[in-house]
């Protein structure tokens, strides 16, 4: 009897240890997961050591890291049924957080916070800056045409990829989720990575396309913008764009609402919440959710590499477009406009404007271009939202 009991006990213990072993990440791990964990370490390095867009890259890297821990996906996301949908009883934390991405709630809320933090004064003082912000969308539309002709992508996928050139992460997420949600992780990670690498990407292009004489041009101080102009600006922009391109309004409308709250000066508590508590919370949720979509078995594919390559092309040509119009405006103004500020026409605020300042000061340490570059820079924010609206109107 004792022998039988011992045999049953050993059998039960063996079964318990077998189940424990089969539940471990070591047993369930695949090489794709380990590759993505290494990629997340690279993003951690860029965010923490190099301080490249840490507010965005750090949560994205962590989302990528912990979703690829073997066995973690079923707990964090949920177990997929035969139809590919997550079984309701197994839904995890990330599945619920991701509804804000799937229902495109997070990107417009991010734009609300950006609007509160953005000073459109330099653009109002120098409306010609809008031309450089518009020209910086060149990369978006050139890449759209290029990707549309590739057999690998549909028209909607091409539009979602092209918006990377706007250098605007929330816009890229918004368009990708609307047109090609299965490409969201590759598009979002490419967009945020290139935003973080702006100093590396833009500076060589700026030096190549401008002369030392052009880089040394000093611009006159901008005029003072009245409070009335500041209040009317977001209302007029919404009015014009709303009539012409309603598809741009979810992003642009929230951007202008945030700016009106800022400039009105009568809703201090709301502006404080929008630019601090709300903005920071949504940034965390959005970053982690995007990172968790970079799951090894689906992310590591040829199309992903192609998307990242096309995104780089879009970003580079966006910088080129802004610089070329900057050079044209320099000629037309008789040398009064420094073409370097054209590179700030991409939407990455305020980093792109700071790069214009840095390259200008390499030639002349007393050349201060930051406020002048902020005009094209904030125009690029508006331009990227309008470009998104055009693509959605064409392909949606």
N, C-alpha and C positions, 0 to 999 in steps of 0.2 A: 504493500500500500504506500509506504514511504517512498519507494522507488518510483512509483507512478506519479506521486505528487511532485517529486523533484523533476521528473521528466516534463510534466506540464508547466512547471514554473520556469524551467529553462527555455521551453518553447515560447511562452508568453514574453519572457525577457528578450529573447531573440527577435520576436516580432516587433516589440516596442523599439528596440535599437535600430531595426531595419527601417521602420517608419520615420524614426528621428533622422537617420542618415539620408533618406530620400527627400526629406523636407528641407535639407540644408542647401545653401547657395552653392556649395562646392559640387554637390551632386547635380544640381539643375543648371549650372552655369554653361554658357556657350561663348565662343570666342568673340562674337559680335558685341556681347555685353562688356567684355573686358576691354575691347578697343574703345568703346564709348566712355568707359570709366577713365581711360587714359586721356581722351579728348577733354573730359570734364576737368581733369587736373591742369591741362593747358589753360583752360578758361579761368580756373582758380588763380593760376599764376598771373594771367593778364589783369585780372580784377584786383587781386590783393597786392601783388608786388609792383606791377606796372601802373596800377590805378587807372586802367582803361575802362571807362564807363562802369565803375564797380557797382553802382546801384542797380544796374541791369544785368551785367554779366554774372555777378555773384549768385543771385537767385536762379538764373538760368543754368549755371554750372551745377548748382546743388540739385536742381530738379533732374538734370541729366544724370548726375552721379547716383542719386538714390533710386531712380526708376530702373537703372541697369544693374543694381545689386541683384544677383541671381535669386529668383523667387519673390522679390519684392513687388513686382508689377501686379501680381494677383491680389496682393494685400492692399497696395496703395490705389490701384485703379479698379480692379475687379476681374472676375473670371468671365471670359467670353463664352457665350453659348454657341450652338451650331450655326446660328444665323449671323454671327459676328458681333452681336450686341452683348453688352455686359449684363450678366444675370442680376436681377434687381437685388436679391438677397446678399450678393457678394460685393456690391458697390462700395468703393473705398473713398477716403478723403479727397484724393485728387480727382476722382470722377465728379464729385460735387463741385469742387472749386472750378473745374474746367467748364462748367455751364456758363460762367461769365465770359469765356472765350467763344464757346460754341454759339451763344446767343448774342455775340458781339456787343457785350455790355462794357467790358473793361477798356477797350481803346477809346471810345468817346469820353469816358470818365477821366482817362489820362489827359485827353485834350482839354477838358475843363480845367484841370490843374495847370497845364501848360499855359492856357490863356491867362490865368491869374498871375502867373510868374513872368509873362512876356510884356515887354515895353515896346509898343509899336511906334513910339515917338520918332526913332531914326528913320523909319519908313515914311511916316507922315511928313517929316521935315524934308525928305528927299524922295518924292514919289517915283523918280526915275529908277530907284533901286528895284522896283517891281519887275523891270525888264530883265535884270540879272537873276532874280528869283525864278522868273518864268523860264529863262534860258537854261537854268540848271536842271529843268525837267527833261532836257534833251535825252539824257541817258535812259529815262523811263521809256520814252516812245521809240527810240532806236532799238532798245533791247526787246520791246514788245514785238516789233516787226521781225527781228532776228529769230526770237524764240518761236514765233508763229509759223515760220517757214521750216522749223526743224520737225522731223517726223515724230520726235519723242514727246511733243507736247501739243495739247489742244489749244484753241484760242483762249479759253478761260485760264488755263494753266500758264500760258504765255503772259497774260495780263497780270496774274498774281506774281509771277517771277519778276516782271519788269519793274514793279513798284519798289523793289529793293533800291533802285537808283534814286529814289526820293530821300534816302538816308533818314527815314522816319519809321522807327520800330512799330509804334501803335498803328500807323497807317498800313504798313506791310501786313500786320496781323489781321487787321480789319478786312483788307482786300482778299487776302489768302483764305480767310474763313468763309467769305462770301462766295468766292469763285472756285477755289481748289483746296478745300480743307485737308485733304490727304497730303498736301505739300507744306502744311503749316510749319512744321518743325524746321525743315530745311530753309524755308524762306525767312522765318523769324530769326533763326540763329545766324544766317548769313547777314541779314539786315543789321542786327545788333553788333555782330563781330566787326563789320566794316565801319559802323559808327564809332566803335572803340578804337579802330585802327586809322582814323582820319589823319592823324599826324604822319603816319607812315605812307599812306596812299596819296594824300594831297600835295605835300610839300614838293616832291620831285616833279609833279605835273606843273605846279605853279612856277617853279624855277625854269622849267623847259619852255613854257609858253610866254614868259614875260622877259623883258630885257632889264638889265640893272638900272637903267635910266627910268623905266616905267615903275619898277619896284620902289624907287626913291621918291616918287611924287608925293608931296604933302598936300592934303586936302584942307579946305577951309572949315572952320567950326560950323556945325549944323545950327540952324536957327532954333529958337525956343518954340515949342509946340504948346498951344493953349489947351486948357482943360476942356473947352467945348469941342475942339478938334478930336481930342482923345476919346471923348464920350460918343461922338457921332461916328467915329471910324468903325467900330464893330457893328453898329446898327446898319450903316450904309453897305458894308461888305456883305452882311447877311441878306440884305434886301436885293442887291445886285445878283449875287451868286444863287440865292434862293429862286429867283425868277428864271435864271439861265440854266442852272445845273442842280436840280434838287437832290441828285444822288450824292452830292458832296456835303449836304447839310448835317447829317449825323455827326461828322467829325468837325467840320468848319463851324457849325452852329454852336456846338459845345465850346469850341475854342473861343469864339467871340462872346459867348455868355460869360465865360471866365474873365475875359479881358474887360467886359463892361462892368462886372462886379468890382474889378480892381480899380478901374478909372473913375467909377461913380463915387467911391469913397464913403458910401453909406451902409455897406454891408460887411463891416470889418470881421465879424465872427464867421460869416460864410466864406470870405476869402481866406481867412486863416485855416479853416477846416479843409477847403479845397486844395490848398497848396501844401498842406502839411499832413494831417491825419489821413484824409481820404486818398491823396496822391500816393503817400508812402504805402498804405495798405494795399491799394490796387497794384502798385509796382511789384510788391512782393508776390501777390497772387498770380499776376500775369507772368512774371519771370519764371516762377516755379512751374506753372502749368505748361509754358512753352518748352522748358527744359525736359519735362517728363514725356513730351511727344518724341524726343530723340531716342527712341528705343532701338537698341542695336539691330534686331532682326528686321526692322522696317526702315531704319534710317540709312544703314550702310548699303546703298545701291548706286548704280551708275548715274541715275537721274539726279541723285542728291549732289554728286560732284559736279554735274553739269549745271545745276541750279546755282551752286556756289560760284562757279566760274562766270556764269551769265550775270550774277549779281555784282561781281567785281567789275565787269565791263560796264554795267549800268551806272555804277557809282563813279567810275573814272570818267565816263562821258558826261555825266552830270557836272562834274568839276570843270571839264573842258568847255562845256556849253556856257557856264557862268563866266569863265575867264575870257572866252572869245567875245562875248557881248561886252564885258568890261573893257577889253582892248578897243572895241569899236566906239564905245562911249568916251573912252580916253581921247581918241582921235577927234571925234565930233566936238568935244568940249575944249579942244585946244590944249590938251595935256593937264586938265584940272582934276580928272578922276583917275585914281590909282586902280589899274585893272585887277590888282590882287583881291579887291573886295568882291569881285565877281565869283570867286571860288566859294565864298560864304553863302552863295545862293542855294546850296543844298540845305536840307532841313535840320541838320544837327545843331541845335541851339544849346549853348553859345560856343561850343567847341570850334566849329568851322570859322566863326568870326575871330576867335583867338588865334587860329592858325594864320589867318590873313595878317593879323597884327604881328605875329612872330616872324613871318617871312619878310614883312616890310622892315622890321627892326634889325634883321640880319644885314640889310643894306645900309640903313641909317637908324642908329639907336634912338634918335629923337623923333622918329616918324610914328605917330600914334593913329592907327587906323581902326581901332576897335569899334568905336561908336559908328563910324561910317560903314564898317562891315556888318554891323547889326541890322542895317536896313535891308540888304539883300538876304541876310540870314532869316529874319522873321518873315520876309516875303516868300522865302522857300518853304516855310511852314504852311503858309496859305497855298502856295503853289503845289505842294505835295498832296494836300487835301483835294484841291481842284483836279489834279492829275488822276487821283483815285476815283473821283466822281466821273471823270470822262471814261476811264476804263470800265467802271461799273455800268455806265450808261450804254457803252458799246457791247460789252460781253455779258452783262448780267441778265 
